């Protein structure tokens, strides 16, 4: 954690923000030697790759118990339901 005075912060704000944004550095701004403010990076959501998302989705799907009512239907009956037709059960 770096400490800078208010005059230095005012003069170099853009460079300080770059340090916070790109290096994750926390900067404390002081006035007359006393801390008055803190520049810190905003927390961001963790991004995952598409392949990892697909893998996690498949793993979730595979853990689900099959619905016996739907498992008993034929492929033709499922297509009819999806098309909002009379499935002829």
C-alpha positions in Angstrom: 0.0 0.0 0.0 1.4 3.3 -1.1 0.8 6.6 0.6 0.8 10.0 -1.3 0.0 13.5 -0.2 -3.0 15.3 -1.6 -0.9 17.6 -3.8 0.9 14.7 -5.4 -2.5 12.9 -5.8 -4.0 16.0 -7.5 -1.0 16.4 -9.8 -0.7 12.7 -10.8 -4.2 11.4 -10.5 -4.3 9.8 -13.9 -1.0 7.9 -13.2 -2.3 6.8 -9.8 -5.5 5.5 -11.3 -3.4 3.5 -13.9 -1.5 1.9 -11.0 -4.7 1.0 -9.2 -6.4 -0.3 -12.4 -3.5 -2.3 -13.9 -1.4 -3.3 -10.9 -4.2 -3.7 -8.3 -2.3 -1.3 -6.1 -4.1 0.4 -3.1 -3.1 4.0 -2.6 -3.8 6.0 0.5 -4.1 9.8 0.1 -3.1 11.9 3.1 -3.6 15.5 4.1 -1.0 16.9 6.6 0.2 13.3 7.1 -3.2 11.9 8.1 -5.0 9.4 5.8 -8.2 10.9 4.3 -9.0 8.7 1.3 -8.1 5.4 -0.3 -7.9 4.5 -4.0 -8.5 0.8 -4.5 -9.5 -1.4 -7.4 -13.2 -2.3 -7.8 -13.9 -6.0 -7.4 -14.8 -7.6 -10.7 -16.7 -10.8 -11.4 -14.6 -13.7 -12.4 -14.9 -14.6 -16.0 -14.7 -18.2 -17.1 -14.0 -19.7 -20.5 -16.7 -21.1 -22.6 -15.2 -24.6 -22.4 -15.3 -24.5 -18.6 -18.9 -23.2 -18.6 -19.9 -26.0 -21.0 -18.1 -28.6 -18.8 -19.8 -27.3 -15.6 -23.2 -27.3 -17.3 -22.8 -30.9 -18.5 -21.7 -31.9 -15.0 -24.8 -30.2 -13.5 -27.1 -31.9 -16.0 -25.6 -35.3 -15.4 -26.3 -35.0 -11.6 -30.0 -34.4 -12.2 -32.4 -37.3 -11.7 -34.5 -38.0 -14.8 -38.2 -37.1 -14.7 -40.0 -40.4 -15.1 -43.0 -38.8 -16.9 -40.7 -37.3 -19.6 -38.4 -40.3 -19.8 -41.3 -42.5 -20.8 -42.1 -40.3 -23.9 -40.9 -41.2 -27.4 -38.8 -38.8 -29.4 -41.9 -38.1 -31.7 -44.0 -37.2 -28.6 -41.3 -34.9 -27.3 -41.1 -33.1 -30.7 -44.9 -32.7 -30.8 -44.9 -31.2 -27.3 -42.1 -28.8 -28.4 -44.1 -27.7 -31.4 -47.1 -27.2 -29.2 -49.0 -29.9 -31.1 -51.2 -32.5 -29.6 -48.7 -35.2 -28.5 -51.3 -38.0 -28.7 -50.5 -39.5 -25.4 
